[in-house]
Amino acid sequence: MGDNSQPMRKYKLVFLGEQSVGKTSLITRFMYDTFDHAYQATIGIDFLSKTMYLEDRTIRLQLWDTAGQERFRSLIPSYIRDSSVAVVVYDIANRNSFSNCSKWIDDVRAERGGNVIIVLVGNKTDLAERREVSTEEGEQKAKEFNTMFIETSAKAGYNVKPLFRRIAQALPGIETQQQQQNEYPSQLIDIKMGQNKQNEGCAC
Amino acid sequence: MDLILMNETFQERCKESLYQLIEEKQIALHKNNLLESAAGINDKEGGENFLDQIQYLQDENEQAAATISYLKAYQKSHSDELAELNRLRSEVITLKSKNKFANESSEEEQLQNTIEDLQKRLTEISAEKLALEERVKLAEKLKSMVEEENEQLREDIQKIQSSMKTEMINKISSERAAKDEQDEDSGAVIFVQDESGNKQIKAATPKKLVERLTDYSSYDNQFLQAFMLTFRCFMTTGELLELIMNQYTKKVKEGTNNNQSPLYFRIVNTLKFWIDNYWDDFESDKELYEKLVNFIENFDDVSKHINEKVMPPEGLNINTKIKQICKANPPKIILPKDIPLKRSGGNTTGNELKTSTTSASSATNTGKTDLNDGKMNTGSSSGKETNTTFYNYTDEELSNEPNTSSTNASQNTGTTPSSGNILKTGDATAGSNVDPTPWKDTGPEDDTEPSVGISQPVARRLTFLDFDPVEIANQLTYIEFDLFKVIKKEEFLDLAWMKDNKEELAPNLCKIAQWSNHVVHWLVSEIVLQENFKLRVTVFERMLLFTQSLLKLNNFNGVKEVSAALQSSSIYRLKKTKKAMASKFLKLYDSILKLVSNELNFKTLRTKIHTADPPLIPFPGIYQGDLVFLDSWGKNILEGGLINFIKYQKMASYILEFNTYQRKGYNIKPLPEIQNYIKRYEPLSDDEAYKYSQKCEPKKI
């Protein structure tokens, strides 16, 4: 249990990725731990904030879902701007959503440099028979962009908790990392220019 | 003289009390009507009793009025007489003095007598006047008594009305409860309790949903609104009409007890709501339309046939009204709202002609829709070539802007651009035909375009500094409200804007998103293209003033756009520029970012929107996000084919909230030159902007 005398640390997570890759499902699965809310009477605006109890501390995660707003392409950088974690999601049964991940990761790097945790998530493993992107390819890309990687199924509840647990565990380091990175911010921003960045705009 | 004056005031008073009496009579009459309608259906007898009472009071009132008018006439004759007397008296006095010496004493005596007579008469008249006053007082007393009685009567009526209401409600709810129990047992409906403990439908079969829709014992306006918006997600329009018709046939078969009339009333009401709010359903589906007309005609006949008496007058009226609407306006014409939404073919040109039903936002719209149509028709192609004519506009055309609506601009008296740099619109049509760029999707394929279309024909590019920031805010708001108000409720259903054929299903949602991207790119370009440091600081400051004006206009969509521009990678890094601003601007900057922050799912912005008074433009993204989130909650259809209606109810509540803001428009005078500047601006791409940004403030090495 966390140390109650210290204020709880809060971290913002932003969920990125193409439409319909399951960003929202991952969030609701994590927040409410059930995929079928058939008998839930009250549904509605939720502030999407959840406290996680780790072995040595307690932190609060604030999730931010860009789902539904993908078309407001130019607004998304502002959401990335103040997040500590970017969860870039693709659908393993949709190659296009995988290809577009590079663009999302670029965007995050452009906004945040190295001062951010990026997790590449291959969602919908329950659609195994329609898989278009292999686990190896996912791992490969994660390595290439120096991000974390995990495959999940929000629908089946597979690997959802581990995803958030791993994020939470990676978070404490960010404090010291932050200080270091702040000294060389421009260097990291350059990544954007170096990459042959895909044209912006709506790929959806 | 005093007497005459007194008479006048007296007459005034008489008149006044007369008017009061007349008023009183009218109230009584009105009450009469009220009573009739209140007691009409169930308590005819009681109503007649009241009617008699009121009649009696009315008679009394009339009597009092007659008395007073008689008195008034009497009074008048007296005053005439008095005047005559006075005249005579003064004549006598003059005569007296004239003939003082010449006249014989007898004559004088005679005169003296006459005077005495006259004085006597005067006293008599005065006494009579006093008596008259007494009578008037009496009449007034009578009047107040009548008033008292009226008051009493009014209270009684209220009591009766409320007791009747409670009785009805009790009866209805007990019937309802019995039906609910039956439904729940059969598994066709599932109920839940809402926050305040009221029973609410959680899920039900389509048939049961329609049954509730048309059943008098389950009247619920929210349910009606939600259902009529969302039913398209789980049944076709044809199926719905079929189910409603079945409801009707069922009621007919059930026979004729005393409560029949409200049953029909609910069916009629449902149809009326459908027609009023979603006329497009019928307009786009001839078969459905014909079915409806057929049904309505049939409805009339059959219901009359069954039992003419039990049809309530209101029911009949509405019924005929539907008929009138349908008959008077063959399929194409009625549009429930004054939104002449052109479909891609532009085949419904007749639409603007009739806006028969709702007209909530009509006042401000006529002019704007013109513009809008132009946009939609010219679409993406015409943008480039019109650009060359941009600078050829003549001065006097400014007043001919295509605005037929209210010209009295409200907030913007300072309408002229701050600098002397003026572009004028061409003719009125040019003003509406040219507005290109915003409509292009800033998607990948567009990225190469800017360099191709225009060979930078401009000696000097118009910039943000050429106009008053307050006026830019006005004009942006004008443009954005036009885009915002045409978004249809149906575009939000089923996440239509995220589907492959979104341009077809949700054209206006797509457009406003594209527009927002354009605005963000425009603002970013304006800052990074300003190479001069001081001027760049000024642009930054002006942009914050501009945002402040947007806030005053409640254009939250616009505020969101500016904040996105300020937080883009090209602008965010311009720390020197930012720091050089006056401190009040820095404060403003922080407060704006705070307002639109996504912190706690836009908590601050949501609160602000909810507390603002329309007109306002919300940020549609919030609603879209909520709907996506909602979509992930549970199934749409539960076991046994039950529609998860509580989910649809929630969906409708989001969409209807958005819809309420669409109804009240702004009163802004359009200034084409500023609007064109915004619309035609050729913004830099993200990468270009970033390069310029690095030029502005080179990175440290």
Boltz contact constraints between the chains, C-beta under 6 A:
constraints:
  - contact:
      token1: [A, 19]
      token2: [B, 498]
      max_distance: 6.0
  - contact:
      token1: [A, 24]
      token2: [B, 628]
      max_distance: 6.0
  - contact:
      token1: [A, 24]
      token2: [B, 629]
      max_distance: 6.0
  - contact:
      token1: [A, 24]
      token2: [B, 632]
      max_distance: 6.0
  - contact:
      token1: [A, 25]
      token2: [B, 632]
      max_distance: 6.0
  - contact:
      token1: [A, 28]
      token2: [B, 632]
      max_distance: 6.0
  - contact:
      token1: [A, 36]
      token2: [B, 634]
      max_distance: 6.0
  - contact:
      token1: [A, 37]
      token2: [B, 633]
      max_distance: 6.0
  - contact:
      token1: [A, 37]
      token2: [B, 634]
      max_distance: 6.0
  - contact:
      token1: [A, 38]
      token2: [B, 634]
      max_distance: 6.0
  - contact:
      token1: [A, 38]
      token2: [B, 635]
      max_distance: 6.0
  - contact:
      token1: [A, 38]
      token2: [B, 638]
      max_distance: 6.0
  - contact:
      token1: [A, 41]
      token2: [B, 192]
      max_distance: 6.0
  - contact:
      token1: [A, 43]
      token2: [B, 633]
      max_distance: 6.0
  - contact:
      token1: [A, 43]
      token2: [B, 650]
      max_distance: 6.0
  - contact:
      token1: [A, 47]
      token2: [B, 600]
      max_distance: 6.0
  - contact:
      token1: [A, 47]
      token2: [B, 601]
      max_distance: 6.0
  - contact:
      token1: [A, 48]
      token2: [B, 601]
      max_distance: 6.0
  - contact:
      token1: [A, 64]
      token2: [B, 598]
      max_distance: 6.0
  - contact:
      token1: [A, 67]
      token2: [B, 628]
      max_distance: 6.0
  - contact:
      token1: [A, 68]
      token2: [B, 624]
      max_distance: 6.0
  - contact:
      token1: [A, 68]
      token2: [B, 625]
      max_distance: 6.0
  - contact:
      token1: [A, 68]
      token2: [B, 628]
      max_distance: 6.0
  - contact:
      token1: [A, 69]
      token2: [B, 621]
      max_distance: 6.0
  - contact:
      token1: [A, 69]
      token2: [B, 624]
      max_distance: 6.0
  - contact:
      token1: [A, 69]
      token2: [B, 625]
      max_distance: 6.0
  - contact:
      token1: [A, 71]
      token2: [B, 513]
      max_distance: 6.0
  - contact:
      token1: [A, 72]
      token2: [B, 513]
      max_distance: 6.0
  - contact:
      token1: [A, 72]
      token2: [B, 516]
      max_distance: 6.0
  - contact:
      token1: [A, 72]
      token2: [B, 621]
      max_distance: 6.0
  - contact:
      token1: [A, 73]
      token2: [B, 517]
      max_distance: 6.0
  - contact:
      token1: [A, 74]
      token2: [B, 517]
      max_distance: 6.0
  - contact:
      token1: [A, 74]
      token2: [B, 520]
      max_distance: 6.0
  - contact:
      token1: [A, 74]
      token2: [B, 564]
      max_distance: 6.0
  - contact:
      token1: [A, 75]
      token2: [B, 564]
      max_distance: 6.0
  - contact:
      token1: [A, 77]
      token2: [B, 568]
      max_distance: 6.0
  - contact:
      token1: [A, 78]
      token2: [B, 564]
      max_distance: 6.0
  - contact:
      token1: [A, 78]
      token2: [B, 567]
      max_distance: 6.0
  - contact:
      token1: [A, 79]
      token2: [B, 598]
      max_distance: 6.0
  - contact:
      token1: [A, 81]
      token2: [B, 567]
      max_distance: 6.0
  - contact:
      token1: [A, 110]
      token2: [B, 569]
      max_distance: 6.0
  - contact:
      token1: [A, 111]
      token2: [B, 569]
      max_distance: 6.0
  - contact:
      token1: [A, 186]
      token2: [B, 699]
      max_distance: 6.0
  - contact:
      token1: [A, 199]
      token2: [B, 444]
      max_distance: 6.0
  - contact:
      token1: [A, 199]
      token2: [B, 447]
      max_distance: 6.0
  - contact:
      token1: [A, 200]
      token2: [B, 686]
      max_distance: 6.0
  - contact:
      token1: [A, 201]
      token2: [B, 442]
      max_distance: 6.0
  - contact:
      token1: [A, 201]
      token2: [B, 443]
      max_distance: 6.0
  - contact:
      token1: [A, 201]
      token2: [B, 444]
      max_distance: 6.0
  - contact:
      token1: [A, 202]
      token2: [B, 443]
      max_distance: 6.0
